[in-house]
Amino acid sequence: MLGKRFNRMALGSVAGVMLMAAAACGGGDGGGTTASQEPTGASSEAPKDALKVGLAFDVGGRGDKSFNDAAYTGLEKAKTDLGAEIKELSPSADGSNRGDLLRQLADAGYNPIIGVGFAYGEDIKKTAEEYPDIQFAVVDSASNAPNVTGLLFAEEQGSYLAGVAAATKSESGHVGFVGGVESDLIKKFEAGFVAGVKSVKADAKIDVTYLTPDGDFSGFKAPDKGKVAAEKMYQDGADIVYHASGDSGLGVFQAAAAAKKKAIGVDSDQRQTVKESDLQSVIMTSMLKRVDVGVFEFVKAFQGGAKGGSNVTYDLKVDGVGLSTTGGEIDDIKDKLDAAKQGIVDGKITVPAKP
C-alpha cells in the first residue's frame, strides 16, 4: 500500500531472480524484463573471488541528498549484508572523466562496477568491451553489451502520483515543475507529473522550466538556478513545485521556504535527507526512485552468479517508485493516491513517458 516503504526482501527476491534470469537469456540486444514479471532461467556458479564492488557517481556526487545518495545507500547495504569491499568515485564537474573512473575501478580489480546515471551509457559500453570479464550495471540506461545490466525505473509512474498529490493539495490550481537537464530521462518526470495533475484538474496551470539544455549536466548541481526558477513560479502564483534536478533541488526548497509554499522532492525521501530544519517542512512529499534497491539487488544477483545483457525495470507494481509519507501531509489523500496507483498497476491508466 502507498504510504509504507515496500518490503525490500520481497522486491529483492523478485529482482534478484530476474537478474539471474538475464544470465540464461544472454545477449545485448536491448531486450529486458520488468522486475515484476515471472522469472525464467537459472543462475550460474557463484564467483569464487572476494566481492569487490565499484561505483561511479553521476555529477553532484555523494552528498546530493538525492539520486547519488540513494545509490550509495544500496552500495552500503552490499557491504553490510553481503560482505562486499566497496569503493566509490565521483566525476569532475563537467563529467568528462566518467570513462576514466570506470577504467580506474576495473584496473583496481573491482567487479562488478556500477555507473550511476544515463550519462554513463556510452562510457559503460566502451569500458565493458575493454573488460569483457567484468560485469557492469548502468542506472537509467539500457543494456548495451553482454556484460552490462540496465537498471531502469518507471519515473513517469511515480511522477504521476506526485501530480495527483500536487493537484489535489493545490489551493491555487497552479503548480510547477523544475527539471535539471532537458533530457529524455527528465522529460519522463515532467510527462508523468503533468498527466497526474491533469487527471485531477484538467484546467490546472503548470509551469515547466529546465535549468540547462540536454548535454549540459551542470543543471543537476546548480542550487542557485533551481532557486531562481522556483522563485519565478511561486511569484507567478504556483503554490507547489515538483523538482527533478538533483542537487539543484535545494534551491527549490529554499524558494519554497521563502515564499511559504510547498515543494515535492525526488529520488530519496528528501524531508529526511535534507538537513536544514527550516526546509524540511516545505517538502510535502517526495517521489521515491529506489536506486538503492536496484544497486543492491544487482550486486546480490552478481554474487549469485548472474550475468548481464538484459534490463530490469522497477515500476509501481514492485514499488520501485512511489511517494514518501514523512510528515503526514498526504495522509488525508491516501485513498485517492492508492486508487491512482492501482489504476496504473492494473493497466487502466496509461502514463505517458514523453511530454
Disulfide bonds with the S-S distance in Angstrom:
none
